[in-house]
Amino acid sequence: MNILLEAFNNRATGDEYYTRYRDVENELSHYNFSGMIVYCNCDNPSSSSFVAYFKKNFESLGLKCLLATFNDANPELYRYDGVQETYKPIASGRFQDNGNIVRMCDVIVTNPPFSSNMPAELIKMAIGAGKKFILVGRIGLGLRKDLLPLLLSGQLSCGYNLIRNFDTPTGDGGKITTFWWTNMPVDKPELPLNANFDERIHQIYDNYDAINCDSLVQIPNNYDGAIGVPITFIRFFNPNQFNIHGVLNVPILNGKKKNSRIIISKK
C-alpha cells in the first residue's frame, strides 16, 4: 500500500513557556562561545535565563558581546560588553525585523514561541545569514518538510538534553517535551544496537512495509529494511549511522493505530 510519509505535525498550544536557568546552564555548558557575539533575540533582558547565563559567565565563556531583543510595545536593543549594560530604542522587537542585528552577531541563542512557525523561521533566517544558532523547539521541529533536508545534511541536529519543565506566567509551571536544536558541533555517539530481529516483536505495519519498534532498545542490529521508531529517536539521530525516510503519522499494526513513527534504516 502506498502511504505518504509526511512531516511530523506539531500540536499548537500556548507560547508562554520560559526556559529555566538550570536547563540553560545544563545545555550551553557544552558549547564553545569564545570570541563570539551572542544574540538572544526573543528575550527580555530583565527576566531571560539566557541573558542571565551569558551575563554571569561572560568572562569565563570568553564572549565578545551579548545582545538581546524581544517583542514589546517599546522595543530596545540590549547590549552588554562585560562591564556596561546599554539600551538603545529600535523600531521593532520582532526578530524577523532585525536582520541587521543578526548580521552583527555570531550565534543566536533563544527559546522562540512554540506554537507558530517562529522556530523554523528563526532557523532559516540564521542559516541564510550564515550564523550559528542554539534554540529550544518542539520534538518534531527537525522533521518539518522545510527543515528535514537540513537535518539529513547535517546542517541541523539535536543538542544534548531534553527539556520537559518550563516556567509559565501563572507560576504553576508547564510540561512539554522539547529538544535543543543547533547547527553548532555536537559530539553525538552512535546509538548502541543490542537487539536481534525477532518476528514476534518486530512486526510489519498493516499500512506500510516497515517493522515496528516501540522503543529504541528494540532496534535490531541484524535488520537492513525499513524500521518504524518513536519520534524521540530524533534526539539520537546520527547521519553516519541511519537514514531517515520520513514520518508515518498514523501507523497501523494488527488493526490498531499507534503513535507517529519515524521511518529509518541502518546505513
Residue pairs with C-beta under 8 A, 6 or more apart in sequence:
1 207
1 208
3 207
3 208
3 248
5 245
5 246
5 247
5 248
5 263
6 145
6 246
6 247
6 249
7 140
7 143
7 144
7 145
7 148
7 246
7 247
8 139
8 140
8 143
8 144
8 231
8 247
8 249
8 260
9 140
9 249
10 114
10 138
10 139
10 140
10 141
12 114
12 115
12 116
13 114
13 115
13 176
14 115
14 174
15 113
15 114
15 115
15 116
16 168
16 169
16 174
17 111
17 114
17 166
17 167
17 168
17 174
17 176
18 47
18 49
18 111
18 166
18 167
18 168
19 49
19 50
19 111
19 136
19 163
19 166
19 167
20 49
20 165
20 166
20 167
21 49
21 52
21 53
23 49
23 161
23 163
23 165
24 49
24 50
24 52
24 53
25 53
26 161
27 134
27 159
27 160
27 161
27 180
28 53
28 109
28 134
30 159
30 160
30 186
31 134
31 182
31 184
33 54
33 61
33 62
33 63
33 107
34 61
34 62
34 63
35 62
35 63
35 64
35 106
36 63
36 64
36 105
36 106
36 107
37 63
37 64
37 65
37 66
37 67
37 104
37 105
37 106
37 107
38 54
38 63
38 65
38 66
38 67
38 105
38 106
38 107
38 108
38 109
39 67
39 68
39 69
39 101
39 102
39 104
39 105
39 107
39 108
39 109
40 48
40 50
40 51
40 54
40 66
40 67
40 68
40 69
40 108
40 109
40 110
41 67
41 68
41 69
41 70
41 95
41 98
41 101
41 102
41 108
41 110
41 122
42 69
42 70
42 71
42 95
42 110
42 111
42 112
42 113
42 118
42 122
43 50
43 51
43 68
43 69
43 70
43 110
43 111
44 51
44 68
44 70
44 72
45 51
45 68
45 78
45 85
48 68
48 70
50 68
50 109
50 110
50 111
51 66
51 68
51 78
54 61
54 63
54 66
54 80
54 109
55 66
55 80
58 66
58 80
58 82
59 82
63 82
64 106
65 79
65 80
65 81
66 78
66 79
66 80
66 81
67 77
67 78
67 79
67 101
67 104
67 105
68 77
68 78
69 75
69 76
69 77
69 78
69 90
69 93
69 95
69 98
69 101
70 93
71 92
71 93
71 94
72 93
74 89
75 89
75 90
75 91
75 92
75 93
76 87
76 88
76 89
76 90
76 93
77 87
77 88
77 89
77 90
77 101
78 85
78 86
78 87
79 85
79 86
79 87
79 88
80 86
90 98
90 101
91 97
92 98
95 102
95 112
95 118
95 122
95 125
96 121
96 125
99 125
99 129
102 108
102 125
102 126
102 129
102 131
103 129
105 131
106 131
106 132
107 131
107 132
107 133
107 134
107 184
108 122
108 126
108 131
108 132
108 133
108 134
108 135
109 133
109 134
109 135
110 122
110 135
110 136
111 135
111 136
112 118
112 119
112 122
112 135
112 136
112 137
113 119
114 137
114 138
114 176
114 178
119 135
119 137
119 138
119 141
119 181
120 141
120 144
120 146
120 147
122 133
122 135
123 133
123 135
123 147
123 150
123 156
123 181
124 146
124 147
126 132
126 133
126 183
127 133
127 150
127 155
127 183
132 182
132 183
132 184
133 181
133 182
133 183
133 184
134 159
134 180
134 181
134 182
134 184
135 180
135 181
135 182
136 163
136 178
136 179
136 180
136 181
137 178
137 179
137 180
137 181
138 176
138 177
138 178
138 179
139 177
139 178
139 179
139 231
139 232
139 234
140 231
140 234
140 247
141 147
141 179
141 181
142 148
142 150
142 151
142 156
142 157
142 158
142 179
142 181
142 234
143 151
143 231
143 234
143 247
143 262
147 156
148 244
148 246
150 156
150 183
151 157
151 234
151 237
151 244
152 239
152 244
153 239
154 239
155 183
156 181
156 182
156 183
157 181
157 182
157 183
157 186
157 188
157 237
158 179
158 180
158 181
158 182
158 186
158 188
158 234
158 235
158 236
158 237
159 179
159 180
159 181
159 182
159 186
160 180
160 186
161 180
162 177
162 178
162 179
162 235
163 177
163 178
163 179
163 180
164 175
164 176
164 177
164 178
165 173
165 174
165 175
166 173
166 174
166 175
166 176
167 173
167 174
168 174
179 234
179 235
188 236
188 238
189 238
190 238
190 240
190 241
191 216
191 219
191 236
191 238
191 241
191 242
193 219
193 220
193 221
193 266
194 217
194 221
195 217
195 218
195 219
195 220
195 221
196 220
196 221
196 222
197 211
197 220
197 222
197 223
198 220
201 218
202 211
202 212
202 213
202 218
202 220
202 223
202 227
203 211
203 212
203 253
203 254
204 210
204 211
204 212
205 211
205 212
205 228
205 248
205 251
205 252
205 253
206 252
206 253
206 254
206 255
207 248
207 250
207 251
207 252
208 226
208 228
208 248
208 251
208 263
209 225
209 226
210 225
210 226
210 227
210 228
210 248
210 261
210 263
211 220
211 223
211 225
211 226
211 227
211 228
212 228
212 251
212 253
212 258
212 261
213 219
213 220
213 227
213 228
213 229
213 230
214 230
215 230
216 229
216 230
216 232
216 233
216 236
219 227
219 229
220 227
223 266
224 265
224 266
225 265
226 245
226 263
226 264
226 265
227 263
227 264
227 265
227 266
228 248
228 251
228 261
228 262
228 263
228 264
229 261
229 262
229 264
230 259
230 261
230 262
231 247
231 259
231 260
231 261
231 262
233 262
233 264
234 262
237 244
240 267
241 266
241 267
242 264
242 265
242 266
242 267
243 264
243 265
243 266
243 267
244 262
244 263
244 264
245 263
245 264
245 265
246 262
246 263
247 260
247 261
247 262
247 263
248 260
248 261
248 262
248 263
249 260
250 257
250 260
251 257
251 258
251 259
251 260
251 261
252 258
